[in-house]
Amino acid sequence: MTVLAILAVVAGLIGIVGSVVPGLPGPPISWVGLLLAYLAKGTNGAGDPMTVKFLVIWLIITVVVTILDYVVPAYFTRLTGGSKVAARGAIVGLFIGLFVPPVGIIVGTLLGAFLADFFIEDKGVWASFKSSIGAFLGFLGGTGIKLIASGVMMYYIIVYL
């Protein structure tokens, strides 16, 4: 049981890191940490064990958060007048920016959306800039949602161990 408890905490920590680092699925890894805590048969402060219902609820939350992480950046890009091409450009810029973290991620997202709208969609500088700001805000929103979910799951991992 000690090995499961250690693995649960490690998964929770990796999940938190994965919420910030693109390409690493933070909330799903955090949920695996919850599952490991369940299998370790830990209890909370009141002596109650984690329930299957609790795990299923957090699985649903994890799926919703993971889907939102893909929807929110595109939504914000479109909300600020950006095109689908700008949303894709932001994603490409984000992945290119991974080579120079963390500044590259931010600059890559902004530049990717800007350049896609400016050159491919032939929008002006101001419209392209607005699209890039929307893409960046969407990236921050998605990251924030993942970080909150993974942080809460880490809290419960600790409580139930």
N, C-alpha and C positions, 0 to 999 in steps of 0.2 A: 504493500500500500504506500510505502514511503516513496518508491520509485514513481508511482502514478501521481502522487502529490507534487513531486519535483517536476515531472513532465508537464503537469497542469500549469504550474507557475511559469515554466519556460514558455509554453505555448501562449499563455496570456501576455507575457512580455513581448514575444515575437509578434503577436497580434497587434499590440499597441504600436510597435515600430512599423509594422506593415500598413497601418492606417495612414502613416505619413509618407512612407516610401512607395512610390508607384510601382506596380508590378508584383507586389507582395500582398496577397489577400488577407488583410488584417482581421476583419471581423470573422471570417470563417476559421482562421487559426485560433482566434480567441474562443470561438464556440467549441472547438476541439478541446481547448483547455477546460471549459465547463464540463464537457463530457468526461474528461479524465478525472476531474474532481468528483463527478457523480460516481464513477467506477471505483474511486478510492473510498467511497462510502463515508465521506466526511459529513459533519453536521454543522449547523449554524450555532450561534451563541445560545439559542434556546434548546439546543439538542435535537432539532428537527433535521432529518435528512433531506437532501435535494430530491425533488420529485421529477418524474418523467414529464408531467405537465409543464413544469418550469423549463425543462430542457427544450420541449417542443415550442413553447412560446419564444424562447431565445433563438431557436432555429428559424422561426418565421421572421423575427426581427432581423436576424443576420441576412436572410435572403432579401428582405425588403431594402435594407441598407446597401447591400451589394448592388442591387438593381439601381437604386437611386444614385449611386456613385457614377453610373454610366449616363443616367438621364439628366442629372442636375447641371453638369457643365454644358451640355448641348442646349438645355433649356435657357440658361443664363446667356449663352452666346446668341441664341435666337431672340431672346427678350431685348437685348441691346442692339438688335438690327443685324446681327451677323447671319451669314449663310451657313448651309450645311458644310460647305467647303471650309469655312472658318473654324467650325467645330472640329473637323478632321485635322485641320492645320494645327490647332491647339494641341491635339493629342500627339501628333507627330513631333511637334516642338517639345512637348513634355518628355517624350522618350529620348529624343536627341539630347535634351538637357540633363538627362540622368548621368551623363558622362562628366558633368561639372556640378555635382550637388552642393548645396541646395539652391544656389543662385541660378544655376543652369535650368533647373526645373521651372522656376518662376519666369525667367527671361525667355526660355524656350516656349512656354505656354503663350506668353504675350506675343512673341515674335511670330510663332506659327500661325496664330489666328490672324494677326495683322497682315502678314505677307500673303496668306491665302486669299483674304478678301481683297487686298490691294492689287495683287497681280493676276489672280485667276478670275475673280468676280469683277475686276476693274472698278472697284469702289474707290472713292476719294480717301484722302489721308484721315480725315475726321471720322468718317463712317467705319473705316478699317480699325482705327484706334478704339472706337466704342466697342466694336466686336471683340477686340483683344482684351479689353477690360472685362467684358461679360464672360469671356472664356476663363479668365483668371479668377473672377469671383465665383464662378461655378466650380472650378477646381478647389478653391478654398472651402466652399460649402460642402462639397462631397467629402473632402478630407476631414472637415469638422464633424460631420455626421458619423463617419467611420471611427474617428478618434473617441467620440462620446460613447458609441456602442461598445467598442473594445475596452474602454476604460471602465465602464459599468460591469462588463463581464469579468474583468480582472478583479474588481471589487468583490464580486460574488465568488470567484475562485478562492480568494483569500478567506472570505467569510465561511465558506463550506469546508475549508481544510483545517 
